Amino acid sequence: MITERSSLSLPPLVLASTSRYRAELLGRLQLPFEVMRPAVIEDYIKGESPSECATRLAMAKATAIAALRPDACVIGSDQVADWDGRVLGKPGSVIRAVEQLTAFSGQSVHFHTAVCVMASDGQAHQALDTTTVQFRTLSADEITRYVDCDQPLDCAGSFRSEGLGVALFERIASSDPTALIGLPLIATAMLLRRAGFAIP
């Protein structure tokens, strides 16, 4: 049985990410936290599955910041989009975003979102959420208008589900509605409780 410690004895909480989306989500848990950018190359290792890639990178981010802040409890997270077993990165450009959304028209895309909570005692707590998005059949004009309006160039899958991107979908299948935005809060809260944090 894990006993939650008093707030006075809790270590500082650090989010190993400078993503504003993850910071906004973590803020919902009403815990004070810092943010730090992890020096991790977000690469894909040939032969690993998309879920393995997300899990590895979440762990790598938490470990990198924990090495700099051994006094802290560190949260690392990563999301990998998976279309027909292929890992999809962030588009980075309007042209690439249009290409991705054109390919997704009428298709299902899986988003694997991993989270790792590295406690100050070095113990790692991990979880993985998989969300499936079914895209509507999209016209070229719809795709162009969407990319122009939402500019989802820094988002895996070329959309912002918390914004206008939801209009591209036919349905979403997920056990955690926050996972698609970048941090599965249900799992994160569970892992933080395991690390001793009191979360209602």
Accessible surface in RSA format (square Angstrom, percent):
REM  Atomic radii and reference values for relative SASA: ProtOr
REM  Chains: A
REM  Algorithm: Lee & Richards
REM  Probe-radius: 1.40
REM  Slices: 20
REM RES _ NUM      All-atoms   Total-Side   Main-Chain    Non-polar    All polar
REM                ABS   REL    ABS   REL    ABS   REL    ABS   REL    ABS   REL
RES MET A   1   234.01 121.2 146.54  97.0  87.47 208.3 123.27 104.8 110.74 146.7
RES ILE A   2   100.17  57.0  77.85  58.0  22.32  53.8  81.28  58.5  18.89  51.2
RES THR A   3   109.23  77.7  93.60  94.9  15.62  37.2  70.68  94.9  38.55  58.3
RES GLU A   4    78.59  45.1  57.34  43.4  21.26  50.6  20.82  40.3  57.77  47.2
RES ARG A   5    98.11  41.2  85.71  43.7  12.40  29.5  51.72  70.7  46.40  28.1
RES SER A   6    70.55  59.6  52.50  70.1  18.05  41.6  52.22 111.2  18.33  25.7
RES SER A   7    92.78  78.4  71.23  95.1  21.55  49.6  42.65  90.8  50.14  70.2
RES LEU A   8   174.37  97.1 142.03 101.6  32.35  81.3 145.18 102.0  29.19  78.6
RES SER A   9    68.19  57.6  41.32  55.1  26.87  61.9  48.38 103.0  19.81  27.8
RES LEU A  10    37.17  20.7  17.34  12.4  19.83  49.8  17.41  12.2  19.76  53.2
RES PRO A  11    18.82  13.7   7.72   7.0  11.10  40.3  14.11  11.6   4.71  29.3
RES PRO A  12    55.28  40.3  42.35  38.6  12.93  47.0  54.69  45.2   0.59   3.7
RES LEU A  13     5.54   3.1   1.61   1.2   3.93   9.9   1.61   1.1   3.93  10.6
RES VAL A  14     0.00   0.0   0.00   0.0   0.00   0.0   0.00   0.0   0.00   0.0
RES LEU A  15     0.12   0.1   0.12   0.1   0.00   0.0   0.12   0.1   0.00   0.0
RES ALA A  16     0.02   0.0   0.00   0.0   0.02   0.0   0.00   0.0   0.02   0.0
RES SER A  17     8.67   7.3   5.56   7.4   3.11   7.2   4.85  10.3   3.82   5.3
RES THR A  18    68.40  48.6  39.22  39.8  29.18  69.6  31.75  42.7  36.64  55.4
RES SER A  19    31.23  26.4  18.11  24.2  13.12  30.2  25.42  54.1   5.82   8.2
RES ARG A  20   134.04  56.3 126.66  64.6   7.38  17.6  57.86  79.1  76.18  46.2
RES TYR A  21    30.47  14.2  29.49  16.8   0.98   2.5  30.11  22.6   0.36   0.4
RES ARG A  22    25.45  10.7  25.45  13.0   0.00   0.0   1.61   2.2  23.84  14.4
RES ALA A  23    27.65  25.4  24.36  37.6   3.29   7.5  24.73  34.8   2.92   7.7
RES GLU A  24   118.29  67.9 101.11  76.5  17.18  40.9  51.16  99.0  67.13  54.8
RES LEU A  25     4.36   2.4   4.24   3.0   0.12   0.3   4.35   3.1   0.00   0.0
RES LEU A  26     0.00   0.0   0.00   0.0   0.00   0.0   0.00   0.0   0.00   0.0
RES GLY A  27    34.71  42.8   0.00   N/A  34.71  42.8  21.87  60.0  12.84  28.8
RES ARG A  28   142.14  59.7 116.49  59.4  25.65  61.1  51.35  70.2  90.79  55.0
RES LEU A  29    27.66  15.4  18.23  13.0   9.43  23.7  21.37  15.0   6.29  16.9
RES GLN A  30   160.68  89.8 128.21  93.7  32.47  77.3  45.13  96.1 115.54  87.6
RES LEU A  31    30.03  16.7  23.47  16.8   6.56  16.5  24.72  17.4   5.30  14.3
RES PRO A  32   121.00  88.2 102.88  93.8  18.12  65.9 115.16  95.1   5.84  36.3
RES PHE A  33    57.85  28.9  25.32  15.7  32.53  84.7  28.62  17.4  29.23  83.7
RES GLU A  34    76.84  44.1  70.45  53.3   6.39  15.2  43.29  83.7  33.56  27.4
RES VAL A  35    74.81  49.2  55.41  50.2  19.40  46.7  55.41  48.1  19.40  52.6
RES MET A  36    52.34  27.1  47.04  31.1   5.30  12.6  50.36  42.8   1.98   2.6
RES ARG A  37   177.39  74.5 155.04  79.0  22.35  53.2  57.71  78.9 119.69  72.5
RES PRO A  38    17.40  12.7   8.60   7.8   8.80  32.0   8.60   7.1   8.80  54.7
RES ALA A  39   104.90  96.4  66.17 102.1  38.72  88.1  78.79 111.0  26.10  69.1
RES VAL A  40    35.60  23.4  13.28  12.0  22.32  53.8  17.11  14.9  18.49  50.1
RES ILE A  41   146.09  83.1 133.89  99.8  12.19  29.4 138.53  99.8   7.56  20.5
RES GLU A  42   102.19  58.7  67.25  50.9  34.94  83.2  22.02  42.6  80.17  65.5
RES ASP A  43    66.50  46.6  58.14  57.9   8.37  19.8  28.68  67.5  37.82  37.7
RES TYR A  44   102.11  47.7  75.68  43.1  26.43  68.8  56.94  42.8  45.17  55.7
RES ILE A  45    87.84  50.0  84.29  62.8   3.55   8.6  87.84  63.3   0.00   0.0
RES LYS A  46   197.41  96.3 174.24 106.9  23.16  55.1 117.05 105.4  80.35  85.6
RES GLY A  47    74.76  92.2   0.00   N/A  74.76  92.2  40.49 111.1  34.27  76.7
RES GLU A  48    23.25  13.4  16.65  12.6   6.61  15.7  13.96  27.0   9.29   7.6
RES SER A  49    43.07  36.4  36.29  48.4   6.78  15.6  40.12  85.4   2.95   4.1
RES PRO A  50    13.62   9.9  13.62  12.4   0.00   0.0  13.62  11.2   0.00   0.0
RES SER A  51    29.77  25.2  29.25  39.0   0.51   1.2   7.47  15.9  22.29  31.2
RES GLU A  52    96.64  55.5  91.12  68.9   5.52  13.1  38.20  73.9  58.44  47.7
RES CYS A  53     2.81   2.1   2.81   3.1   0.00   0.0   0.00   0.0   2.81   3.0
RES ALA A  54     0.00   0.0   0.00   0.0   0.00   0.0   0.00   0.0   0.00   0.0
RES THR A  55    44.88  31.9  44.87  45.5   0.02   0.0  39.19  52.6   5.69   8.6
RES ARG A  56    72.10  30.3  63.65  32.4   8.44  20.1  56.31  77.0  15.78   9.6
RES LEU A  57     5.59   3.1   5.59   4.0   0.00   0.0   5.59   3.9   0.00   0.0
RES ALA A  58     0.59   0.5   0.59   0.9   0.00   0.0   0.59   0.8   0.00   0.0
RES MET A  59    67.91  35.2  67.91  44.9   0.00   0.0  67.91  57.7   0.00   0.0
RES ALA A  60    33.01  30.4  23.99  37.0   9.02  20.5  30.73  43.3   2.28   6.0
RES LYS A  61     9.15   4.5   9.15   5.6   0.00   0.0   3.20   2.9   5.95   6.3
RES ALA A  62     0.00   0.0   0.00   0.0   0.00   0.0   0.00   0.0   0.00   0.0
RES THR A  63    64.08  45.6  63.52  64.4   0.56   1.3  60.71  81.5   3.37   5.1
RES ALA A  64    29.73  27.3  16.68  25.7  13.05  29.7  26.34  37.1   3.40   9.0
RES ILE A  65     0.59   0.3   0.59   0.4   0.00   0.0   0.59   0.4   0.00   0.0
RES ALA A  66    19.30  17.7  15.80  24.4   3.50   8.0  16.05  22.6   3.25   8.6
RES ALA A  67    81.36  74.8  45.42  70.1  35.93  81.7  57.48  80.9  23.88  63.3
RES LEU A  68   120.67  67.2  96.71  69.2  23.96  60.2  99.86  70.1  20.80  56.0
RES ARG A  69    51.10  21.5  50.94  26.0   0.16   0.4  25.27  34.5  25.83  15.7
RES PRO A  70    95.74  69.8  81.40  74.2  14.34  52.1  87.00  71.8   8.74  54.3
RES ASP A  71    75.11  52.6  59.42  59.1  15.68  37.1  50.52 118.9  24.58  24.5
RES ALA A  72     1.83   1.7   0.00   0.0   1.83   4.2   0.00   0.0   1.83   4.9
RES CYS A  73     0.80   0.6   0.80   0.9   0.00   0.0   0.80   2.0   0.00   0.0
RES VAL A  74     0.00   0.0   0.00   0.0   0.00   0.0   0.00   0.0   0.00   0.0
RES ILE A  75     0.00   0.0   0.00   0.0   0.00   0.0   0.00   0.0   0.00   0.0
RES GLY A  76     0.08   0.1   0.00   N/A   0.08   0.1   0.08   0.2   0.00   0.0
RES SER A  77     0.17   0.1   0.01   0.0   0.16   0.4   0.01   0.0   0.16   0.2
RES ASP A  78     5.26   3.7   5.26   5.2   0.00   0.0   0.00   0.0   5.26   5.2
RES GLN A  79    32.86  18.4  16.51  12.1  16.35  38.9   5.16  11.0  27.70  21.0
RES VAL A  80     7.72   5.1   6.56   5.9   1.16   2.8   7.72   6.7   0.00   0.0
RES ALA A  81     0.00   0.0   0.00   0.0   0.00   0.0   0.00   0.0   0.00   0.0
RES ASP A  82    15.02  10.5  15.02  14.9   0.00   0.0   0.00   0.0  15.02  15.0
RES TRP A  83    41.14  16.5  41.10  19.9   0.04   0.1  40.50  21.6   0.64   1.0
RES ASP A  84   109.98  77.0  72.42  72.1  37.56  88.8  26.34  62.0  83.65  83.4
RES GLY A  85    50.77  62.6   0.00   N/A  50.77  62.6  27.81  76.3  22.95  51.4
RES ARG A  86   127.40  53.5 123.65  63.0   3.76   8.9  65.43  89.4  61.97  37.6
RES VAL A  87    47.35  31.2  20.37  18.4  26.98  65.0  20.37  17.7  26.98  73.2
RES LEU A  88    17.82   9.9  12.72   9.1   5.10  12.8  14.17  10.0   3.65   9.8
RES GLY A  89    45.41  56.0   0.00   N/A  45.41  56.0  35.49  97.4   9.92  22.2
RES LYS A  90   125.60  61.3 101.05  62.0  24.55  58.5  57.69  51.9  67.91  72.3
RES PRO A  91    12.85   9.4   0.00   0.0  12.85  46.7   0.18   0.2  12.67  78.7
RES GLY A  92    58.83  72.6   0.00   N/A  58.83  72.6  30.71  84.3  28.13  63.0
RES SER A  93    48.52  41.0  45.27  60.4   3.26   7.5  40.24  85.7   8.28  11.6
RES VAL A  94    70.15  46.2  67.04  60.7   3.11   7.5  67.04  58.2   3.11   8.4
RES ILE A  95   128.17  72.9 124.83  93.0   3.35   8.1 127.73  92.0   0.45   1.2
RES ARG A  96   100.47  42.2 100.16  51.1   0.31   0.7  29.05  39.7  71.42  43.3
RES ALA A  97     0.00   0.0   0.00   0.0   0.00   0.0   0.00   0.0   0.00   0.0
RES VAL A  98    43.09  28.4  43.09  39.0   0.00   0.0  43.09  37.4   0.00   0.0
RES GLU A  99    87.97  50.5  78.14  59.1   9.83  23.4  35.93  69.5  52.04  42.5
RES GLN A 100     5.88   3.3   3.64   2.7   2.24   5.3   3.68   7.8   2.20   1.7
RES LEU A 101     0.00   0.0   0.00   0.0   0.00   0.0   0.00   0.0   0.00   0.0
RES THR A 102    79.28  56.4  70.09  71.1   9.19  21.9  63.17  84.9  16.10  24.3
RES ALA A 103    38.19  35.1  20.98  32.4  17.21  39.2  31.62  44.5   6.58  17.4
RES PHE A 104     1.08   0.5   1.08   0.7   0.00   0.0   1.08   0.7   0.00   0.0
RES SER A 105    25.36  21.4  13.63  18.2  11.73  27.0  10.16  21.6  15.19  21.3
RES GLY A 106    32.18  39.7   0.00   N/A  32.18  39.7  12.33  33.8  19.85  44.5
RES GLN A 107    78.79  44.1  76.18  55.7   2.61   6.2   6.63  14.1  72.16  54.7
RES SER A 108    46.25  39.1  33.45  44.6  12.80  29.5  18.65  39.7  27.60  38.7
RES VAL A 109     0.00   0.0   0.00   0.0   0.00   0.0   0.00   0.0   0.00   0.0
RES HIS A 110    64.34  35.2  64.34  44.7   0.00   0.0  37.03  38.2  27.31  31.8
RES PHE A 111     0.75   0.4   0.66   0.4   0.08   0.2   0.66   0.4   0.08   0.2
RES HIS A 112    18.69  10.2  18.69  13.0   0.00   0.0  17.99  18.5   0.69   0.8
RES THR A 113     0.65   0.5   0.65   0.7   0.00   0.0   0.00   0.0   0.65   1.0
RES ALA A 114     1.33   1.2   1.33   2.1   0.00   0.0   1.33   1.9   0.00   0.0
RES VAL A 115     1.13   0.7   0.00   0.0   1.13   2.7   0.00   0.0   1.13   3.1
RES CYS A 116     0.00   0.0   0.00   0.0   0.00   0.0   0.00   0.0   0.00   0.0
RES VAL A 117     0.00   0.0   0.00   0.0   0.00   0.0   0.00   0.0   0.00   0.0
RES MET A 118    16.01   8.3  16.01  10.6   0.00   0.0  11.22   9.5   4.79   6.4
RES ALA A 119     9.97   9.2   7.40  11.4   2.57   5.8   7.43  10.5   2.54   6.7
RES SER A 120    45.21  38.2  22.01  29.4  23.20  53.4   8.95  19.1  36.26  50.8
RES ASP A 121   112.64  78.9  71.29  71.0  41.35  97.8  49.85 117.3  62.80  62.6
RES GLY A 122    52.52  64.8   0.00   N/A  52.52  64.8  30.68  84.2  21.83  48.9
RES GLN A 123   103.68  58.0  95.55  69.8   8.13  19.3  30.62  65.2  73.05  55.4
RES ALA A 124    36.65  33.7  10.94  16.9  25.72  58.5  10.94  15.4  25.72  68.1
RES HIS A 125    18.15   9.9  14.59  10.1   3.56   9.1   9.53   9.8   8.62  10.0
RES GLN A 126    78.83  44.1  54.79  40.0  24.04  57.2  17.49  37.2  61.33  46.5
RES ALA A 127    22.63  20.8   9.36  14.4  13.27  30.2  20.63  29.1   1.99   5.3
RES LEU A 128    81.00  45.1  45.49  32.5  35.51  89.3  46.25  32.5  34.75  93.5
RES ASP A 129    10.82   7.6   7.02   7.0   3.80   9.0   8.19  19.3   2.63   2.6
RES THR A 130    62.90  44.7  41.29  41.9  21.61  51.5  31.46  42.3  31.44  47.5
RES THR A 131     1.00   0.7   1.00   1.0   0.00   0.0   0.85   1.1   0.16   0.2
RES THR A 132    36.99  26.3  35.56  36.1   1.43   3.4  21.14  28.4  15.85  24.0
RES VAL A 133     0.00   0.0   0.00   0.0   0.00   0.0   0.00   0.0   0.00   0.0
RES GLN A 134    26.50  14.8  26.21  19.2   0.29   0.7   4.46   9.5  22.04  16.7
RES PHE A 135     0.35   0.2   0.00   0.0   0.35   0.9   0.00   0.0   0.35   1.0
RES ARG A 136    74.35  31.2  74.32  37.9   0.03   0.1  38.07  52.0  36.28  22.0
RES THR A 137   112.28  79.9  96.38  97.7  15.90  37.9  68.74  92.3  43.54  65.8
RES LEU A 138    14.53   8.1   0.00   0.0  14.53  36.5   0.36   0.3  14.17  38.1
RES SER A 139    56.51  47.8  45.07  60.2  11.44  26.3  50.38 107.3   6.13   8.6
RES ALA A 140    78.18  71.9  65.46 101.0  12.72  28.9  69.89  98.4   8.29  22.0
RES ASP A 141    96.90  67.9  94.54  94.1   2.36   5.6  14.83  34.9  82.07  81.9
RES GLU A 142    50.12  28.8  46.00  34.8   4.12   9.8  14.75  28.5  35.37  28.9
RES ILE A 143     1.99   1.1   1.99   1.5   0.00   0.0   1.99   1.4   0.00   0.0
RES THR A 144    77.81  55.3  76.68  77.7   1.13   2.7  59.46  79.9  18.35  27.7
RES ARG A 145   142.80  60.0 139.14  70.9   3.65   8.7  71.14  97.2  71.66  43.4
RES TYR A 146     7.37   3.4   5.07   2.9   2.30   6.0   7.01   5.3   0.35   0.4
RES VAL A 147     0.96   0.6   0.96   0.9   0.00   0.0   0.96   0.8   0.00   0.0
RES ASP A 148   103.31  72.4  88.98  88.6  14.33  33.9  17.22  40.5  86.09  85.9
RES CYS A 149    89.71  67.9  53.79  60.0  35.92  84.4  15.64  39.6  74.07  79.9
RES ASP A 150    25.81  18.1  19.09  19.0   6.71  15.9   1.57   3.7  24.24  24.2
RES GLN A 151    77.16  43.1  73.92  54.0   3.24   7.7  43.79  93.2  33.37  25.3
RES PRO A 152     0.00   0.0   0.00   0.0   0.00   0.0   0.00   0.0   0.00   0.0
RES LEU A 153    44.83  25.0  42.50  30.4   2.33   5.9  42.66  30.0   2.17   5.8
RES ASP A 154    63.40  44.4  54.81  54.5   8.59  20.3  38.94  91.6  24.46  24.4
RES CYS A 155    15.65  11.8  12.21  13.6   3.43   8.1   9.41  23.8   6.24   6.7
RES ALA A 156    14.41  13.2   6.61  10.2   7.79  17.7   6.61   9.3   7.79  20.6
RES GLY A 157     0.00   0.0   0.00   N/A   0.00   0.0   0.00   0.0   0.00   0.0
RES SER A 158     0.00   0.0   0.00   0.0   0.00   0.0   0.00   0.0   0.00   0.0
RES PHE A 159     8.51   4.3   3.87   2.4   4.64  12.1   3.87   2.3   4.64  13.3
RES ARG A 160    34.48  14.5  32.94  16.8   1.55   3.7  14.92  20.4  19.56  11.9
RES SER A 161    20.97  17.7   7.54  10.1  13.43  30.9   5.39  11.5  15.58  21.8
RES GLU A 162    86.75  49.8  46.27  35.0  40.49  96.4  49.08  94.9  37.67  30.8
RES GLY A 163    30.68  37.8   0.00   N/A  30.68  37.8  24.78  68.0   5.90  13.2
RES LEU A 164    88.47  49.3  79.42  56.8   9.05  22.7  84.57  59.4   3.90  10.5
RES GLY A 165     0.00   0.0   0.00   N/A   0.00   0.0   0.00   0.0   0.00   0.0
RES VAL A 166    83.25  54.8  77.16  69.9   6.09  14.7  77.16  67.0   6.09  16.5
RES ALA A 167    54.61  50.2  39.13  60.4  15.48  35.2  49.89  70.3   4.72  12.5
RES LEU A 168     5.89   3.3   5.89   4.2   0.00   0.0   5.89   4.1   0.00   0.0
RES PHE A 169    19.38   9.7   4.40   2.7  14.98  39.0   4.40   2.7  14.98  42.9
RES GLU A 170   107.34  61.6  75.94  57.5  31.40  74.8  30.99  59.9  76.35  62.3
RES ARG A 171   148.31  62.3 139.12  70.9   9.19  21.9  63.80  87.2  84.51  51.2
RES ILE A 172    74.94  42.6  43.41  32.3  31.53  76.0  43.51  31.3  31.44  85.3
RES ALA A 173    60.54  55.7  51.23  79.1   9.31  21.2  57.72  81.3   2.82   7.5
RES SER A 174    48.84  41.3   5.54   7.4  43.30  99.7  11.68  24.9  37.16  52.1
RES SER A 175    95.55  80.7  66.35  88.5  29.21  67.3  57.21 121.8  38.34  53.7
RES ASP A 176     5.18   3.6   4.92   4.9   0.27   0.6   4.15   9.8   1.03   1.0
RES PRO A 177   109.94  80.1  90.85  82.8  19.10  69.4  98.28  81.1  11.66  72.5
RES THR A 178    13.01   9.3  12.84  13.0   0.18   0.4  13.01  17.5   0.00   0.0
RES ALA A 179     0.13   0.1   0.13   0.2   0.00   0.0   0.13   0.2   0.00   0.0
RES LEU A 180    14.84   8.3   5.70   4.1   9.14  23.0   5.83   4.1   9.01  24.2
RES ILE A 181    38.95  22.2  24.46  18.2  14.48  34.9  27.39  19.7  11.56  31.4
RES GLY A 182     4.95   6.1   0.00   N/A   4.95   6.1   4.95  13.6   0.00   0.0
RES LEU A 183     0.00   0.0   0.00   0.0   0.00   0.0   0.00   0.0   0.00   0.0
RES PRO A 184     0.40   0.3   0.40   0.4   0.00   0.0   0.40   0.3   0.00   0.0
RES LEU A 185    15.46   8.6  14.47  10.4   0.99   2.5  14.60  10.3   0.86   2.3
RES ILE A 186   107.86  61.4 101.73  75.8   6.12  14.8 107.20  77.2   0.65   1.8
RES ALA A 187    16.70  15.4  14.15  21.8   2.55   5.8  16.33  23.0   0.37   1.0
RES THR A 188     0.00   0.0   0.00   0.0   0.00   0.0   0.00   0.0   0.00   0.0
RES ALA A 189     9.87   9.1   9.87  15.2   0.00   0.0   9.87  13.9   0.00   0.0
RES MET A 190    69.28  35.9  68.66  45.4   0.62   1.5  36.78  31.3  32.50  43.1
RES LEU A 191     0.00   0.0   0.00   0.0   0.00   0.0   0.00   0.0   0.00   0.0
RES LEU A 192     0.00   0.0   0.00   0.0   0.00   0.0   0.00   0.0   0.00   0.0
RES ARG A 193    86.61  36.4  83.91  42.8   2.69   6.4  30.06  41.1  56.54  34.3
RES ARG A 194   107.22  45.0  96.84  49.4  10.39  24.7  22.39  30.6  84.83  51.4
RES ALA A 195     6.98   6.4   0.37   0.6   6.61  15.0   5.24   7.4   1.74   4.6
RES GLY A 196     2.26   2.8   0.00   N/A   2.26   2.8   2.26   6.2   0.00   0.0
RES PHE A 197     7.47   3.7   7.47   4.6   0.00   0.0   7.47   4.5   0.00   0.0
RES ALA A 198    59.60  54.8  46.79  72.2  12.81  29.1  47.35  66.7  12.25  32.4
RES ILE A 199    17.64  10.0   7.35   5.5  10.29  24.8   8.11   5.8   9.53  25.9
RES PRO A 200   165.44 120.6 102.16  93.1  63.28 230.0 142.65 117.8  22.79 141.6
END  Absolute sums over single chains surface
CHAIN  1 A     9727.2       7477.5       2249.7       5760.1       3967.1
END  Absolute sums over all chains
TOTAL          9727.2       7477.5       2249.7       5760.1       3967.1
